Amino acid sequence: MFVDISQKLQKSGAVGVIPTDTVYGVVARAEDTKAVERLYKLKHRNHKPGTIIAASIDQLEALGLKRRYLTAVQQFWPGPVSVIIPSGDPALAYLHQGKQSLAVRIPKHPELQTLLEQTGPLLTSSANHPSEATAVTVKQAKAYFGDEVDFYVDGGDLSDHQPSTIIRIVDDAIEVIRQGAGTIES
């Protein structure tokens, strides 16, 4: 499904729509500031960072996130749980948009894992416009974005998929920000 997508994402500023381990997402290489800026503009995102997906904790650390925060939540991965972790590094401000934190996830999907090993971490956001339903087919994603993205990958109808569960750890307790595909044991 992801054949030749790695090469497309390697182009400076590249943004595409792919099926992730949860729903269709608009994606850009997290290290490509031009692509990240383009994705945020496309999604009308201001001070609302997307989610970083990666193949491993090592990739997230190489991006600039602190290993101590990542290893503290590694029991949630791989899987459909995004964890908000601190990210005060000024070098990552283009990603966290001044929020000083980022949601991160390591997907379980084997083909997506392989893609992430080739591209490095991807910034992702659901394939929709603000307050609109997430696209469940490539046709719907194209209706939202048309030729504003560089490519689309058709993963079929994902209407039976949910977005990731988003959590953060507060004083050793788990706070569920959004319930989604991932189950959190209390």
C-alpha positions as CSV (number, residue, x, y, z in Angstrom):
1,M,0.0,0.0,0.0
2,F,2.8,2.4,0.8
3,V,5.1,1.6,-2.1
4,D,7.0,4.8,-3.3
5,I,5.4,6.9,-0.5
6,S,8.7,7.2,1.3
7,Q,10.2,8.9,-1.8
8,K,7.2,11.3,-2.1
9,L,7.5,12.3,1.6
10,Q,11.3,12.9,1.2
11,K,10.6,15.9,-1.1
12,S,10.9,19.2,0.7
13,G,7.5,20.4,1.8
14,A,5.6,17.3,0.9
15,V,2.2,16.7,2.4
16,G,-0.1,13.7,1.7
17,V,-3.1,11.8,2.9
18,I,-2.6,8.2,4.0
19,P,-4.5,5.6,6.0
20,T,-2.8,5.4,9.4
21,D,-3.3,2.8,12.0
22,T,-6.5,4.6,13.0
23,V,-8.1,6.9,10.5
24,Y,-7.0,8.7,7.3
25,G,-4.5,11.4,8.1
26,V,-2.8,14.3,6.5
27,V,0.9,13.7,7.0
28,A,4.3,15.4,6.6
29,R,7.8,14.5,7.8
30,A,8.1,15.9,11.3
31,E,11.7,17.1,10.6
32,D,10.7,19.1,7.5
33,T,9.7,22.5,8.8
34,K,8.4,23.6,5.4
35,A,6.1,20.5,5.2
36,V,4.9,21.0,8.8
37,E,4.1,24.6,8.2
38,R,2.2,23.6,5.1
39,L,0.2,20.9,6.9
40,Y,-0.8,23.3,9.7
41,K,-1.9,25.9,7.2
42,L,-3.9,23.3,5.2
43,K,-5.6,22.2,8.4
44,H,-6.1,25.8,9.7
45,R,-4.2,24.8,12.8
46,N,-2.9,27.6,15.1
47,H,-1.8,26.6,18.6
48,K,-3.3,23.1,18.1
49,P,-0.4,20.7,17.3
50,G,-1.0,17.5,15.5
51,T,0.2,14.1,16.6
52,I,3.7,12.7,15.9
53,I,3.8,9.0,14.8
54,A,7.1,7.2,14.8
55,A,8.5,3.7,14.4
56,S,10.2,3.7,17.8
57,I,11.1,5.7,20.9
58,D,14.6,6.1,19.4
59,Q,13.1,8.0,16.4
60,L,11.2,10.3,18.8
61,E,14.3,10.9,20.8
62,A,16.3,11.7,17.7
63,L,13.6,14.3,16.8
64,G,14.4,16.0,20.1
65,L,11.9,14.6,22.6
66,K,13.2,13.5,26.0
67,R,13.7,9.8,26.5
68,R,12.6,9.9,30.1
69,Y,9.1,11.1,29.1
70,L,8.9,8.4,26.4
71,T,10.0,5.5,28.4
72,A,7.6,6.5,31.2
73,V,4.6,5.8,28.8
74,Q,6.1,3.1,26.5
75,Q,3.6,0.5,27.9
76,F,0.9,2.1,25.7
77,W,2.8,1.3,22.4
78,P,2.7,0.1,19.8
79,G,-1.0,0.8,19.5
80,P,-3.7,3.4,19.0
81,V,-2.9,5.5,22.1
82,S,-1.4,9.0,21.7
83,V,0.3,10.4,24.8
84,I,0.8,14.1,25.3
85,I,4.4,14.6,26.6
86,P,6.3,17.8,27.5
87,S,8.3,19.3,24.7
88,G,9.7,22.7,25.7
89,D,12.7,22.5,23.3
90,P,12.7,25.8,21.4
91,A,14.0,23.8,18.4
92,L,10.6,22.0,18.2
93,A,8.4,25.1,18.5
94,Y,7.5,24.7,14.8
95,L,5.9,21.4,15.8
96,H,4.3,22.2,19.2
97,Q,3.2,25.7,18.2
98,G,4.0,27.2,21.6
99,K,2.1,24.6,23.5
100,Q,5.3,23.1,25.0
101,S,3.9,19.6,24.5
102,L,3.2,17.1,21.7
103,A,1.0,14.0,21.3
104,V,3.1,11.1,20.2
105,R,2.3,7.5,19.2
106,I,4.0,4.4,17.9
107,P,1.6,2.6,15.6
108,K,1.2,-1.2,15.5
109,H,0.3,-1.4,11.8
110,P,3.2,-3.3,10.1
111,E,3.2,-1.4,6.7
112,L,3.0,1.9,8.5
113,Q,5.9,0.9,10.7
114,T,8.0,0.1,7.7
115,L,7.1,3.5,6.1
116,L,8.1,5.3,9.4
117,E,11.4,3.4,9.5
118,Q,12.1,4.9,6.0
119,T,10.8,8.4,6.5
120,G,11.3,9.1,10.2
121,P,8.6,10.5,12.4
122,L,5.5,12.0,10.7
123,L,3.3,14.8,11.8
124,T,-0.3,13.7,11.3
125,S,-3.7,15.2,11.7
126,S,-7.1,13.7,10.7
127,A,-8.1,14.2,7.1
128,N,-10.7,16.8,7.5
129,H,-11.3,20.5,7.9
130,P,-12.0,21.9,11.4
131,S,-15.4,20.9,12.7
132,E,-16.0,18.6,9.7
133,A,-16.2,14.8,9.9
134,T,-12.9,12.9,9.3
135,A,-12.7,11.4,5.8
136,V,-13.3,7.7,5.8
137,T,-12.4,7.2,2.1
138,V,-9.9,8.8,-0.2
139,K,-12.7,10.2,-2.2
140,Q,-13.9,12.2,0.8
141,A,-10.3,13.3,1.6
142,K,-10.0,14.6,-2.0
143,A,-13.2,16.5,-1.6
144,Y,-11.6,18.3,1.4
145,F,-8.1,18.9,0.0
146,G,-8.2,18.4,-3.8
147,D,-4.8,19.3,-5.2
148,E,-3.6,21.0,-2.1
149,V,-1.8,17.9,-1.1
150,D,0.9,16.1,-3.1
151,F,-0.5,12.5,-3.0
152,Y,-3.2,10.2,-1.7
153,V,-2.9,6.6,-0.6
154,D,-6.1,4.6,-0.8
155,G,-6.6,2.3,2.1
156,G,-10.2,1.5,1.4
157,D,-13.2,2.5,3.5
158,L,-12.2,3.2,7.1
159,S,-15.6,4.0,8.4
160,D,-15.3,1.3,11.1
161,H,-12.1,2.9,12.4
162,Q,-11.8,5.3,15.3
163,P,-9.1,8.0,15.9
164,S,-6.5,7.3,18.5
165,T,-7.2,7.7,22.2
166,I,-5.3,10.7,23.5
167,I,-4.1,10.7,27.1
168,R,-1.7,12.6,29.3
169,I,-0.2,11.7,32.7
170,V,-0.9,14.1,35.5
171,D,0.6,13.4,38.9
172,D,0.9,9.7,38.2
173,A,-2.8,9.5,37.0
174,I,-4.0,9.0,33.5
175,E,-6.2,11.7,32.1
176,V,-8.1,10.7,29.0
177,I,-8.4,13.7,26.7
178,R,-10.2,11.9,23.9
179,Q,-11.5,8.3,24.0
180,G,-10.8,6.5,20.7
181,A,-9.5,3.3,19.4
182,G,-7.2,2.5,22.3
183,T,-8.3,1.1,25.6
184,I,-6.8,2.4,28.8
185,E,-6.8,0.2,31.9
186,S,-7.6,2.2,35.0
